[in-house]
């Protein structure tokens, strides 16, 4: 998954959870700044891709590094839970939700050496793929596991934006990251 898959599917997951979850999670999601959620949905790639590009020779083509490990999610979740409980501040927990969901969407269980880093060793598995941009374009053009989630994610983002615009909430959302519930 590249960009819209992560953004759109994370947004859809948060909105669905808001409807079906118990009061604790619902309370958190109602308080959530969706701009932070969307940032979290891209955080593992934002953290890892620049490092992988800068230190190509060290990481041997691997582009999923520390941000794609369970350890990264657990540390964010612990920090987020502490801030939520102690200071009623939801930001880091929302970021953790987005980042953990990113790892799920990336199917990190297929790459246990990275997911469980550093249990199986300090290095990340080398990847042979040539030019990264070319690799992405080829995946988008030929791999249904890439172009279907990307198209679905883009459709969800467009739908959400149109819905906000029709409710005249777009400016409010951009400023606050929140959707006004009816009556507010
Ligand atoms: Zn990723």
Boltz pocket constraint, residues with backbone or C-beta under 6 A from the ligand:
constraints:
  - pocket:
      binder: B
      contacts: [[A, 1], [A, 44], [A, 45], [A, 64], [A, 68], [A, 102], [A, 106]]
      max_distance: 6.0
